[in-house]
Amino acid sequence: VFAAAVALDHPALNHGVRRRTLGAAVASSLCLPKVSVASPVVSAVIGLDLAIGPEDKGTLELELFGEEAPASVEYLVAFARGELMAQCAESPEEDALMPSRVKMNARNMERQCLDQQSSGVSLVGSSVWRVVPNWRVDLGRVSSRFAGRDPPEFPVETTPDLKHTRGAVSIRRGGGSFEFTIAPQDNAFLDKEDLTVVGRVSQATLPVLDVINSLPTKRNSFELGGTPAVPPLGANFARACEYGSPDPTCASYKPLRKVVVTRATVASS
């Protein structure tokens, strides 16, 4: 191959012809195997039926990669089946400065949680709670019935070869958050966050993702160098908002049309 390349690089040869001939010589000189990047194997598909506002409906199909991130996929599958076991979290300590409404919410949530702790947490009734247009769509904010639960954790898994391309589905590394993220567009910034890519939205249901991505939102956050300054996924932030925290970031990029999961199914591939 080297000899052919040297000979064909002679200046007397036409540049275009030299380029084409060199390619043919290299290709025919050795029978080298073609190197290709295999697509991840889809081990399960979660179907999420959504109510988008008072009238519209749609379905998202999440194709999950169980071989790349088995514990993370098992976590999402159990969540979709309503079988994700999670203990009740400790209520925040009360103090004199805590608003009475916040205290009441915390007490009611703790009481309800203890009464239902033996049942699994479900994706049904959860909502899309944050839409940063063309940046991220965050799902999995559980209904008030499960808001007092502490999201379980598991050993951290990484999928460095899987990036946040359009439709990528990711969860917080090692669990600790019910919420998960879908990238509506390619977003390399999410690769730097504490997230593990575990799947993708099916090609057929990407238009539903586009509808959600285009929803009007409440924006009271700000940007740093063009990057939306929004809190990352995490249980403490989510639970604080459920308790009725006055923190304005609780409503940052909240969609003005409520998007709720009405049904969740799981199919094995």
N, C-alpha and C positions, 0 to 999 in steps of 0.2 A: 504494500500500500504506500509506503514511504517513497520507494523508487518511482512509482507511478506519479505521485504528487510532485516530486522534484522535476521530473521530465516534463510534465504538463504545465509547469510554471515558467516555462521558457518565455521570454518577452516577445519572441517572434509570433507566438500564438495569439489569436484574437481573444480578448478578455472574456467575452460572452461565451465563446466556444470553449475556452479553457475551463470556465466554471462548470459548464454542463458536462464536459468530458471527464473532469476530475470526479464529479459526483458519480458518474457511471462507473468509472474505474474502481472507486472505493467500494461501491455497492456490490460489484461483481467479483471483487478480488477475494473477499472472505464471506462465508455464510454465517454472519453474526446474528444471534437472536435479537428480535426486536424488544426494546425495553418499553413497557407500558405501565401506567399506574392503574391498578385495579380499583374499581369502584367498591365502596364499602358494601358488605352484605346486609340486606335488610332482614332483620330477624322478627320484627313485629311492627304492626301498624296500628296506631291509635287514631280513632275517628272522633272528632269533636264537633257535635252539632251546636251551632251558636245562634243565639237570638241577638240581632244587631239592632238596637233601638226597639221601638214598640212594634215595628212591622216587618223588618227585613230578617232573613235567615240565611245561613250559610254553613258549610262544613269544611273543616280543616282536617287533612290526613297527615299525620306525623309518622314518617318512615324512620324506624329506629335501628341503630347499628349495635346490636348486642355483642358482637365479637370484639368491637373496639372498646366498649365501655359497659361491661356486663352489669356491674352494680348500679351504675347510673340509670341504665335502661330498666332494670328490675324495679328501681325506685319509681320511675315514671309510670311503668305498667301497673304497679300496685296502686298508685295514685289514681289512675284512670279507672281501675276496677273498684275503687272504694275500699281497698284493703290495706292502705298505708297506715300502719299502727304508729301512733304518736302520743306521747304522754302530755299531760297538762303542764303548761309552763307556770313558773312562779309569777304571781302578780307583782307589779311594781310596788315598792314601799310607798305608803301614803305619808304625806307631810302636809303641814299647814298651808302651804302655797299651792297645793294641787287643787284644781277646780273641782267642785262637788260633782259635776257631770262626769268628769274623768274617773273619779272614785267610784261612782255608781256603775259606770260601764265596766270597770275592772272587776268589781264584785260580782256583777251579773254574769260576766264572761267566765269567771272562775267557777261559779256555781253550775252553770250550764256545762262546762267542760268536764267537771268531775262526774256529773250525772251520765255523760255519754262517752266516757273515756274508753270503754271497752269496744266501741265501734271504730272502724277504720275511717280515715280521712278520705274524702272523695273530691275529684275534679268537678263533678256535677254541682252546679251552683256557684262555681268560682267565676272570676271575671277577668277581663283584660283591663288592667288597672293603670297601664302607662303606655302611651304611644308617642314616641319621639320620631316624627316623620322622617322616613328614609334612613333611620338610624337603628331603632330597636322597637320591638313590640313585646311588652312584658305581660305574660299571662299567669294564671294560677293563684291569684289572690282569692283565698278560700272564703266561703261564706261565713257569716258571723257564728254559725253553728260550730265551726272548727277554728275560729280565730284565736282561741286560748290554747291551742296545741303547740307543742314545741317540735319543729320539724326535725326528724331524725337525721343522724349523720352516718357516714360510712367511709371506708378508706378512699382517699383521694385517687381519682383516675385522670389521666391526661391523654389527649388525642392530638398530639402536635401536628400530625399530617392532615387533620381535618380543620378547615378554616371557616370563618364566618362569612361564607359566600351567601348569595341570595337564597333565602329559605332555610338557612341553617338553624337547627334547634339546639339550644344549649341550656345546661343547668349549672348551678353553683357547684364548684368542685367540692366533693365530699359531703354534699347535702347541706342541711342546716337552713334550707329555704324552700318553701312550697312553690314560690314563683319561679318561672323559667322564661327564657328569652327566645324570640325568633328574629332573625335578621331580615328585614324587608328588602335590603339591598346589600351588596358586598360591603363589609365593614371590618377593616383590619384593626380598628381600634378595639373592637370587642375581643379580638384575639389576645389583647394585653390584659383584659379583665380576668378575674378569678372564675372563669367559666370553662366547662368541658362540652365540646360539641358532641352530641349524642344521636343526631338524626337530621332530617330535613323534611320540609313540607313537600308533599307530592306535587309533581308537575301539574296535575289536573286541578289541584285546589289552590295554586298560587294566586289566581284571580281573587279569591276570598281574602287572602293576606293583603293584597293590594287595596281592597275595599277598607279593611281595618286601618291600614297604613295612612289612608287618605282622610280618616275621620278628623273633624275639628277637635281641638284639645284646649284645655286650660293651660296657659303658659305663664308661669310666674317664676321661672327659673332663669338662668343666665348661661352664657357660653364663655368658655375660656379658649381663645385661639380657634374659634369655630367648632369646638367640641362641647356638646351639651353637658352642663354641670348637673348631673342627676345622681342620686345615691345609687350604689350598686345593689344587687340582690342581697338580701339578708333578713333573717328572722326578726332582729331587734327593731329595725326600721318599720317593717310591715306591722308588727304587733303594736308599736307605739301609735301608729296611725289608726289602728282599729280601736285603741283605747280612747280615741277622741283627742289626740294631741293637737294643739294649735299650730304645730310646725307647718309653715306654708309649703314645704317640699312634699308633704303628703299628697298634695293635689297637683304637683307639677306634672304637666303633660297628661293629665287625666282626661280620657276621651269624654266629650260632651254627650255622646250617645252611649248608653250602657251596653256592653257586650258580655253576655253571660253564657256559660256552657250549660246547655239543657240536657245533653246526653253524651256519654262517653262509651266507646266500644274498643275492644282490643282483639286484633286478629293476628295469629302467628303466620309467618311466611314459610 
